């Protein structure tokens, strides 16, 4: 995954949700723009109990 992202899962969740809320209309757009492997991001957050909700454009 992108080395500039927070390593702590809760900090990562907060960072990604902030970007989704303020700057990006979809997870695909965020990952493409920030050069993040979407599959790795989703797996990392899922291992901490968070899943992406496309309808709300955020991780829960």
FENBEL-V896194 format. One record per residue. N is the residue number from 1. SS is DSSP state (hx for helix, st for strand, lp for the rest). PHI is phi in whole degrees, 0 to 359 (NA if undefined). NEAR is the number of other ideal C-beta (glycine too) atoms within 8 Angstrom. Layout:
n->{N N}
ss->{SS SS}
phi->{PHI PHI}
near->{NEAR NEAR}
This chain:
n->{1 2 3 4 5 6 7 8 9 10 11 12 13 14 15 16 17 18 19 20 21 22 23 24 25 26 27 28 29 30 31 32 33 34 35 36 37 38 39 40 41 42 43 44 45 46 47 48 49 50 51 52 53 54 55 56 57 58 59 60}
ss->{lp lp lp lp lp lp lp lp hx hx hx hx hx hx hx hx hx hx hx hx hx hx lp lp lp lp hx hx hx hx hx hx hx hx lp lp lp hx hx hx hx hx hx hx hx hx lp lp lp lp lp st st lp lp lp lp st st lp}
phi->{NA 304 291 274 279 302 275 291 301 288 293 297 303 298 299 295 295 298 297 296 289 263 231 233 272 202 294 299 297 301 297 295 292 268 56 248 286 301 300 297 299 296 294 299 288 296 295 257 95 249 232 282 247 298 300 263 52 198 268 243}
near->{8 8 4 3 10 7 5 6 10 7 9 13 12 9 10 12 10 8 11 14 8 5 6 10 4 9 13 7 9 14 12 7 7 8 6 11 8 9 6 9 14 11 8 11 15 9 7 9 4 10 8 9 9 7 4 6 11 9 11 6}
